Amino acid sequence: MFDLKFHPWKKHLFGVAGSNGSVSLYSISSGAEHPEFKLLWKFDAHETPDKGALFLAWTPRSWLPRSGGEDEDGFAVTFADGRTSMFTT
């Protein structure tokens, strides 16, 4: 893992940029004695696993397409090879 960012308006979610070029989204349950983490999804954001995902940043809501659903989110990822990519959930 290289970077972890909590979602800016959905405080129970966070994204992780992985050393293998992957990005994962997790949720945290509240109300329990010990918080529980649940993997919601993981995908290979870079086609080459040795190009680590170094940094993850959630995009502003105004950057998302108007046709997207209310739950749609966006984020950008930078990689060890200098590339930056943007994604929507």
C-alpha positions as CSV (number, residue, x, y, z in Angstrom):
1,M,0.0,0.0,0.0
2,F,1.3,3.4,-0.9
3,D,-1.6,5.8,-0.2
4,L,-4.9,5.8,1.7
5,K,-7.5,8.5,1.4
6,F,-10.9,8.8,3.1
7,H,-13.8,9.8,0.9
8,P,-14.5,13.6,1.2
9,W,-18.3,13.3,1.8
10,K,-18.9,9.6,2.5
11,K,-16.9,9.3,5.7
12,H,-17.3,5.5,6.0
13,L,-15.4,4.9,2.8
14,F,-11.7,5.0,1.9
15,G,-9.6,4.2,-1.1
16,V,-6.2,2.5,-1.2
17,A,-3.5,2.8,-3.9
18,G,-1.5,-0.4,-4.0
19,S,2.1,-1.2,-4.8
20,N,0.9,-3.6,-7.5
21,G,-0.9,-1.0,-9.5
22,S,-4.3,-1.8,-8.0
23,V,-6.9,0.5,-6.3
24,S,-9.3,-0.8,-3.6
25,L,-12.3,0.7,-1.9
26,Y,-13.2,-0.2,1.6
27,S,-16.0,0.6,4.0
28,I,-15.8,0.9,7.8
29,S,-18.7,-0.2,10.0
30,S,-19.5,1.9,13.0
31,G,-21.3,1.1,16.2
32,A,-19.3,-2.0,16.9
33,E,-16.8,-2.3,19.8
34,H,-14.1,-2.6,17.1
35,P,-14.6,-1.1,13.7
36,E,-14.8,-3.6,10.9
37,F,-13.3,-3.1,7.4
38,K,-15.0,-4.5,4.4
39,L,-13.5,-4.7,0.9
40,L,-16.1,-3.4,-1.5
41,W,-14.1,-3.7,-4.7
42,K,-10.6,-3.9,-6.1
43,F,-9.3,-3.5,-9.6
44,D,-6.0,-3.3,-11.5
45,A,-5.7,0.3,-12.4
46,H,-2.5,-0.2,-14.3
47,E,-2.0,-3.0,-16.8
48,T,1.5,-3.6,-15.5
49,P,1.6,-4.9,-11.9
50,D,5.1,-3.7,-11.3
51,K,4.0,-0.1,-11.8
52,G,2.8,0.8,-8.4
53,A,-0.1,3.2,-7.7
54,L,1.6,5.8,-5.7
55,F,-1.1,8.4,-4.9
56,L,-4.9,8.5,-4.9
57,A,-7.0,11.6,-4.7
58,W,-10.8,11.9,-4.8
59,T,-12.1,14.3,-7.5
60,P,-14.4,17.2,-6.8
61,R,-18.1,16.4,-7.5
62,S,-18.2,19.1,-10.2
63,W,-15.8,17.0,-12.3
64,L,-18.3,14.1,-12.6
65,P,-20.6,13.7,-15.6
66,R,-24.1,15.0,-15.0
67,S,-25.5,11.7,-16.4
68,G,-23.9,9.8,-13.5
69,G,-25.9,8.6,-10.5
70,E,-25.9,10.4,-7.2
71,D,-23.6,7.6,-5.8
72,E,-21.0,8.0,-8.5
73,D,-17.5,9.0,-7.4
74,G,-14.3,9.9,-9.1
75,F,-10.7,9.7,-8.3
76,A,-7.3,10.1,-9.8
77,V,-4.3,7.8,-9.4
78,T,-0.6,8.5,-10.1
79,F,1.7,5.6,-10.9
80,A,5.4,4.8,-10.6
81,D,5.9,5.2,-14.4
82,G,4.8,8.9,-14.2
83,R,1.3,8.3,-15.6
84,T,-1.8,9.7,-14.0
85,S,-5.3,8.2,-14.7
86,M,-8.8,9.3,-13.7
87,F,-11.6,6.8,-12.9
88,T,-15.2,6.8,-11.9
89,T,-16.8,4.2,-9.6
